[in-house]
Amino acid sequence: MTIIKTDATVEININTAAKLAKVNSAAFQTFAAETWYKLYRDWVPNDTGTLYESVRVSPYQIEHFAPYANAVYNRNRNYRKDKAPMASARWDQAAAPSQKPKLIMSLQKYIDAGRLGL
């Protein structure tokens, strides 16, 4: 067996700005926000359903627009557990340890499916 060692130069030209623009596209970022909401919504307090259902999702943003959303988000209370067993203040942060890996996996599947055209 003969081993041949060579000094080879490989040139790779990747338009990183174009690739990054696709990752930062409204479509991908909206998908990410929608997926994150679906993953953390079991932590959203759900008494009457208003807070749970009053949501707007857009690129980079999930807005709970019920008039009392901010107060509920920022104050720990004795939340009803019959409709939302994991209900918590700062629901997105409470869900993160168990749900963030699922979000990452969903985003990777989106990319692997070629939906970004990378």
Number of C-alpha atoms within 10 A of each C-alpha: 3 4 5 5 6 6 5 6 6 6 6 6 6 8 8 9 9 11 14 11 11 17 16 14 15 14 14 19 19 18 19 22 19 18 17 22 20 12 18 21 18 19 21 29 27 20 15 9 11 16 18 19 14 13 14 13 18 16 16 15 14 15 12 19 15 14 11 11 17 13 10 19 17 12 11 12 12 10 18 14 14 10 15 17 14 19 25 25 21 16 19 20 13 16 20 15 10 11 17 16 11 15 20 14 12 16 17 11 12 15 15 12 10 9 12 15 10 11
